[in-house]
């Protein structure tokens, strides 16, 4: 599946039913998807679900292989650097986690990208160097927006314009993007990846919807706007990016 599939996310009816016999929605709001032999097992989504406990929500994704086992190869620099990700697009307003309100599609992502580090507050590999951890799986909140510069119908992580001073989370890593590096650690257990996030407002996610996506992104070769484009969609839990999952 290629980038044009991201068009569906912008026009889909949030919370709509699964598209076909290969996808289903459980009574508890989880999304189920049949195995797809054309997708690398580590990124073949079999289920995506989210569970709330007070002001904490744990986002889960179950794959057909060993989640997190596959990582992109280093390219030697920021320009053209690949980013592989497990993503949960949501219906939440970006203001929920500290971004400018109504600024795009708020998504939780677990990413690996060996060519750069965008979590300056954390030492994920524990070696005492805070700036060499990009390859380790780590979490972000990102705001996605349509960007024709990435290709027809494509999405990018929303750029911050040269003269723009948007509202951003306290743990914004300093990149000219609507991105947050909150330090929520992805947990891998065989086929499963889980990320637990905390909201200041325990009712912030009431009624929220979500989906599950595995995807590749790439830093612009010119390291200029758009900085980070979605380039490939490996798999989509719902099959149609309609965000049918419900936070339980």
N, C-alpha and C positions, 0 to 999 in steps of 0.2 A: 504494500500500500504506500502510495506516495503522498506528497505534500497537499495535493488537491483535496484529499480527504478531510483536511482541516476546515474546509469551507462549511462542512456540516455542523461544526461546533457553533458557528456564528448564527446559523439559521434554524437550528433544531429546536423543537419544543421541549423545554427542560422538564424532565420527569416523565417523558413519554415512554410507551412500552417498548420492549426490545423489538428489533427489526424483523427477526426471522427465527426459524427453528433452531439455529445454532446458538442463540442467545436467550437468556431468560432472567427474570427478576424474582428473587425469593421473597417470601412473606416478610422477612426481616430487612428487606431493602438491599440485599447483596445482589450483585450482577454475576451471572454464570455464563461462561462461554466454552464451547466445545474446542478441543485441541485442533490446531491448524499445523499440518506437517510442513507448510511452506515458510513458517516462522521459526527462527532460531529458538530452541526450547526455553532458554533463559529469559526470553522476551515474549513468549507465547502465553497470553493471559488466559487462565482458566476461571479466575474469580477475582472480583474486587469488592471490598466491603469496608464499612467504617462503623465504629462503635464508640459511643459517648459514655464517659464516666465523669460526672460533674463537669468541670470546665476543661477536661482533657478528652480529646478525640484521637483514636488510633485508626489510621488508614492502613488497610491491608491489601496486598495483591498476591495471588497465588499463580505460579507459572507452571509450565509443562516441563521445566528443567530445574537447574539449580540457580535460584535468583541471585544476581550479583556476580555470577561466575565469569561473565563476559564483560570486558572493558575495552574502550577504544585504545588504539596504539598512538603513542606520542608522535606529533608531527614536527616538534622542534621549536615551536614558538606560538605566540598568541594568534597570529594571522592564520586563518584557516583551521584553527584548532577544533577537533571534533568533541562533542559532548553527547554522551549516551545517558538515557534517563528513564526512570519509572515515574509517571506523572498521574496525579489525581486532579483533573479540572473540576472546579466546583461552581455552584451558583452563588457563592458568598460574595458580598461586596468587598472589594479590596480594602475598604476602610476598616473592615473587621480586624485586620492584622496590622494596620498602621499606614497603609498607602492612601494616596488621594482617592476619595470616593468615586465610584462609577467610572473608573479609569481603564477598565478592561475585564478580562476573564481571570479571576484569581485561581491559581493552581499550586498545589503542593508538589514538589519534585524531589526525587533522590537522584543525584547525578554523579558521574565520574568523568573527569577530563584531565589527563596527565600533564597538559601543557601549561596550565595556569592554576593559581589558587585564589579562590574568591570567598574564603572564610577566614579573614584575618584575625578573628578573635579566638580561633580554636586550633589546636594542634592534634589533628585527627590521628596521625601515625605515631604520636608520642615521642618524637625524636628531639624535641626542644626547639625545632624550627617551625614557626607559625606560617611560613610561606611556601611550603613544598608539599602540600597535602591534597592537591586537586585530584589525584588518581583515586584516593580513598572515597568511598561512597559517602555522601553528605547531603544535607537537606537544604532546600530553598523554598521560600514563597516567591512566586513570580506572577507578574501580570502580563497576560498574553493579549495581543491586539493584531488585527489584520494589517498586513504590510505588503503592498504590491511590489516593493523593491526586493522582496525575498522570492517573488514569483507570483504568478496569477493565483489569487485566492489564498495566499499563504499567510501564516502567522509568524510573528516574532515576539520575543520578550520585548515589551514596550521600551523604546529608547527615551532618555531624558534629553531634551533639546538643549542647545547651547545656552539659551537665555531662559530656560525653564527652571523654576524652583518649586517642584512638587512636594507635597507632604510625603514623607518616607518613614519607614520603621526605624527605631533606634539602632537596630543591628544591620542596617543597610551597609554593604561592604565597600562603598565608594565608587563602584562602577557606574557609568552613565546609563543605567538600566533600572527599571522597576523590579528590583530583585532584593530579597532579604536573606540574610544568612543567620537564622535563629539558633542554630546549634542543636536542633532535634536530631538525635542519632538514628539512622536507619538500622534496623535489626534484621538480620538474615537468618533463616532457619530452613535449610533445604530449599524447597520450592517457594517458600514464602518470604516476602519482604513486608515489614511493618514500620510505620513511623508514627510516633505519638506526639501530638502537638497540644499546646496549652493556649487557651483563650482567656483574655482578661475578663471578658463578659461570659459567664457560663451559659447564657441563653443565645449567644451569638450565632450558633449553628442550628438553631431550631428551625426545622423545615427545610434545611439545605439539601441540595442534590449534588451528585458527583458522578464521575465516570472513571475509568482506568485506561491509561494509554502507555505504551512503551514507544519511545521515539529517539531519533537522533537530531541534534542541532549542530550548527557550525558557526564559528566566529567568522565574520566577514573578512575576506582576504586583505581588505584595505584597513581593517580595524576602524571602521567608521560606520555611521548610521546607514542601514540598520546593523547593529553590532552583532546580534545573535538571532539567527533564523532557524525555524523548524525546517529540516531538510527531508526527513523520512519519518513516516509513521509505521512502526513494525506491527503493532496490533492495537485493537480497541476493544475493551471489555464488552461494550454494548453492541458493537458492530457498526454503529451509526453516529457515535459521539453525541447522543441525545441527553446525556447526564441523567439516566433513569434511576441510579442508585439513591437510596435514602439513608441519611445518617440515623442509626438506631440509638 
